[in-house]
């Protein structure tokens, strides 16, 4: 068996995650319990929702539990099939009357996420493979294991090829991998203003889905006078994967077929 470097392990798990995302179920229903807290201002709120989502475009029907209203939007708080090893943009908004919203979209500000994918390296069984990621320096953490039923833990350091002239400062810091499937079990992002985004995964009925998500950030006033640190913790449960739209509002629109052209005489 070839020696596995941290670079190769990261590439393999990114490819496994991209394949799982490409094969995501057409429809997902779930319940999510979200706790938001801002200790410095003594504010906290719990938001419990049942969500039905169409995976192709993230259109969702969201019901506040136990007997609240129904809204149409995107998955709350993030897509249950979100691939954290991808190019994406995270947008959040917090209010204190259950006015909590978040959205993950493509890196350009619209469209879907773009999963990271790497070319498969062909090698002989006894080769030691050395590669190098363009944007990160990965290395195995002390608690990493290469046991078949273990977990690899890779720490990621963003390189100048990624950080120079980049408006974003939100980068991958850790990836924990299930050695049996090479799928991520946990992905962590960190950035300035104490931003931290952690996504935990599980296999549910054969599908790779989000189990838990955590986001923290410090908001500053003008000229950094005054600050509020808040965090949101979401737990996903009660997953189901219907084969057909679980709500009529998630039925795909019919594809318009242009009328046949008649050749000019």
Legacy VTK file of the C-alpha trace (Angstrom):
# vtk DataFile Version 3.0
C-alpha trace
ASCII
DATASET POLYDATA
POINTS 265 float
0.000 0.000 0.000
1.365 3.424 -0.920
2.393 5.774 1.890
-0.318 8.403 2.250
0.848 11.983 2.723
-1.349 14.716 4.170
-1.615 16.284 0.698
-2.906 13.079 -0.873
-5.246 12.395 2.047
-6.778 15.859 1.666
-7.181 15.443 -2.084
-8.836 12.058 -1.654
-11.291 13.329 0.946
-12.121 16.375 -1.179
-12.847 14.085 -4.125
-14.960 11.773 -1.925
-16.952 14.746 -0.628
-17.462 16.097 -4.148
-18.752 12.701 -5.305
-21.138 12.489 -2.333
-22.424 15.993 -3.040
-22.952 15.162 -6.722
-24.961 12.084 -5.656
-26.985 13.932 -2.997
-30.670 12.948 -2.673
-33.206 14.943 -4.660
-35.259 15.834 -1.561
-34.391 15.982 2.118
-36.556 16.618 5.169
-35.132 17.227 8.633
-35.592 18.980 11.965
-32.979 21.458 13.180
-32.577 22.852 16.681
-30.542 26.080 16.724
-29.336 27.949 19.799
-27.953 31.472 19.374
-26.244 33.332 22.195
-24.506 36.676 22.709
-23.223 36.523 26.306
-21.916 40.099 26.457
-25.402 41.532 25.938
-27.270 38.823 27.797
-29.218 37.687 24.742
-30.068 34.167 23.629
-32.713 32.551 21.466
-33.699 29.035 20.434
-35.038 28.410 16.952
-36.570 25.013 16.167
-37.660 24.313 12.612
-38.788 21.510 10.348
-37.359 21.872 6.856
-38.182 20.274 3.513
-35.685 21.040 0.770
-35.186 20.416 -2.931
-31.478 19.767 -3.275
-31.009 20.901 -6.882
-31.559 24.592 -6.108
-31.815 24.619 -2.284
-35.458 25.728 -2.353
-36.965 24.957 1.047
-40.261 24.986 2.907
-39.537 25.965 6.518
-41.923 25.626 9.457
-41.267 27.116 12.886
-41.907 24.540 15.608
-44.025 23.673 17.375
-46.852 25.612 15.697
-45.339 28.642 14.006
-45.607 29.984 10.492
-44.317 28.580 7.227
-41.901 30.379 4.951
-40.261 29.619 1.606
-36.547 30.200 1.329
-33.272 28.324 1.329
-32.226 25.504 3.668
-31.978 26.554 7.296
-29.443 27.222 8.657
-27.375 25.561 5.913
-28.048 22.881 3.331
-28.071 19.402 4.908
-25.971 18.159 1.974
-23.491 21.068 2.083
-19.949 20.116 1.037
-17.629 22.204 3.221
-14.628 21.334 1.026
-15.811 23.656 -1.713
-15.729 27.210 -2.964
-18.630 29.055 -1.357
-19.796 32.265 0.266
-21.434 32.315 3.712
-23.876 35.088 4.593
-25.452 35.453 8.037
-27.893 37.839 9.737
-28.929 37.821 13.391
-31.956 39.358 15.138
-33.319 38.631 18.586
-36.930 37.766 17.772
-36.082 34.511 15.997
-34.867 36.617 13.079
-32.023 34.317 12.204
-30.997 33.779 8.615
-28.027 32.320 6.813
-27.242 31.450 3.244
-24.489 29.541 1.492
-24.079 30.352 -2.170
-21.463 30.066 -4.887
-18.207 32.034 -4.646
-19.403 34.628 -7.164
-22.374 35.516 -4.971
-24.901 33.421 -6.843
-25.476 29.878 -7.994
-24.390 26.675 -6.243
-21.200 25.899 -4.374
-18.252 24.534 -6.366
-16.755 21.413 -4.728
-12.985 21.022 -4.691
-11.838 18.262 -7.019
-8.377 16.933 -7.782
-7.003 14.747 -10.530
-6.461 11.153 -9.425
-2.773 10.220 -9.335
-1.939 6.804 -10.846
0.940 5.066 -9.053
2.546 1.713 -8.355
1.499 -0.023 -5.121
4.887 0.455 -3.435
5.431 4.069 -4.472
5.797 6.877 -1.958
3.707 9.674 -3.425
4.664 13.284 -2.813
2.429 16.099 -3.984
1.805 19.689 -3.006
-1.402 21.651 -2.691
-1.359 25.039 -4.319
-3.201 26.982 -1.624
-2.605 25.116 1.650
0.168 23.441 3.592
-1.440 20.370 5.214
0.078 18.177 7.900
-1.147 15.383 10.133
-2.082 16.414 13.675
-0.648 14.437 16.626
-4.002 12.713 17.197
-4.241 11.521 13.581
-4.533 7.769 12.987
-3.970 5.716 9.839
-5.784 2.684 11.257
-8.403 1.311 8.834
-11.196 2.109 11.309
-9.552 5.284 12.595
-9.675 8.964 11.821
-7.090 11.118 10.105
-6.778 14.673 11.375
-5.198 17.184 9.001
-4.333 20.735 9.990
-4.328 23.250 7.155
-2.206 26.394 6.845
-3.281 28.849 4.150
-0.390 29.781 1.844
0.376 33.210 0.343
-0.866 31.900 -3.014
-4.316 31.946 -1.375
-4.071 34.854 1.062
-2.289 37.486 -1.044
-4.727 40.003 -2.556
-7.642 37.906 -1.307
-10.607 39.851 0.070
-11.546 36.825 2.166
-9.660 35.745 5.255
-11.869 32.726 6.011
-9.862 29.555 5.429
-9.884 25.837 6.251
-7.958 25.121 9.467
-8.761 21.457 10.226
-10.232 18.416 8.496
-11.068 15.149 10.277
-11.555 12.172 7.942
-13.236 8.786 8.315
-10.568 6.348 7.103
-13.192 3.797 6.022
-14.928 6.113 3.550
-12.419 8.989 3.177
-15.375 11.332 3.723
-14.957 14.295 6.074
-16.310 13.845 9.581
-15.581 17.446 10.502
-14.374 20.548 8.654
-13.348 23.751 10.453
-12.872 27.245 9.041
-11.365 30.172 10.957
-10.928 33.853 10.168
-10.539 37.313 11.646
-13.027 38.783 14.142
-12.951 35.421 15.937
-14.915 33.785 13.157
-15.201 30.044 13.421
-17.324 27.701 11.291
-17.439 23.997 12.163
-19.439 21.377 10.257
-19.853 17.813 11.519
-21.102 15.029 9.254
-22.701 11.605 9.546
-23.968 8.890 7.234
-27.761 8.748 7.451
-29.579 6.039 5.482
-26.613 5.852 3.125
-26.382 9.622 2.574
-23.562 11.924 3.723
-25.298 14.775 5.555
-24.657 17.503 8.109
-25.088 16.398 11.720
-24.094 19.608 13.473
-22.967 23.117 12.553
-21.423 25.869 14.654
-20.679 29.478 13.735
-19.142 32.212 15.897
-18.143 35.797 15.144
-17.405 39.114 16.840
-19.258 42.163 15.518
-17.660 45.574 16.025
-19.174 49.026 16.133
-17.931 52.021 14.173
-14.170 52.531 14.681
-14.245 49.269 16.675
-16.011 51.043 19.550
-18.092 48.366 21.199
-18.280 44.738 20.211
-20.640 41.787 20.448
-19.482 38.189 20.220
-22.180 35.704 19.304
-22.363 32.042 18.403
-24.953 29.781 16.811
-25.101 26.036 17.374
-27.365 23.867 15.192
-28.156 20.156 15.532
-29.832 18.276 12.658
-32.093 15.262 13.245
-35.111 13.283 11.976
-33.731 12.899 8.470
-35.832 11.479 5.647
-35.152 11.314 1.914
-38.389 11.250 -0.092
-38.221 10.143 -3.706
-40.888 12.667 -4.690
-41.504 16.295 -3.609
-42.619 16.251 0.061
-44.556 19.480 -0.531
-46.241 20.717 -3.740
-44.231 23.932 -3.497
-41.076 21.903 -4.124
-42.324 20.411 -7.387
-39.855 21.372 -10.129
-41.139 23.755 -12.729
-41.745 22.160 -16.122
-38.985 22.684 -18.637
-40.131 24.958 -21.412
-39.704 23.314 -24.798
-39.455 25.771 -27.657
-41.839 25.172 -30.552
-40.344 23.501 -33.597
-39.047 25.820 -36.255
-40.610 25.695 -39.667
-38.127 26.026 -42.522
-38.716 29.035 -44.692
-40.136 28.268 -48.101
LINES 1 266
265 0 1 2 3 4 5 6 7 8 9 10 11 12 13 14 15 16 17 18 19 20 21 22 23 24 25 26 27 28 29 30 31 32 33 34 35 36 37 38 39 40 41 42 43 44 45 46 47 48 49 50 51 52 53 54 55 56 57 58 59 60 61 62 63 64 65 66 67 68 69 70 71 72 73 74 75 76 77 78 79 80 81 82 83 84 85 86 87 88 89 90 91 92 93 94 95 96 97 98 99 100 101 102 103 104 105 106 107 108 109 110 111 112 113 114 115 116 117 118 119 120 121 122 123 124 125 126 127 128 129 130 131 132 133 134 135 136 137 138 139 140 141 142 143 144 145 146 147 148 149 150 151 152 153 154 155 156 157 158 159 160 161 162 163 164 165 166 167 168 169 170 171 172 173 174 175 176 177 178 179 180 181 182 183 184 185 186 187 188 189 190 191 192 193 194 195 196 197 198 199 200 201 202 203 204 205 206 207 208 209 210 211 212 213 214 215 216 217 218 219 220 221 222 223 224 225 226 227 228 229 230 231 232 233 234 235 236 237 238 239 240 241 242 243 244 245 246 247 248 249 250 251 252 253 254 255 256 257 258 259 260 261 262 263 264
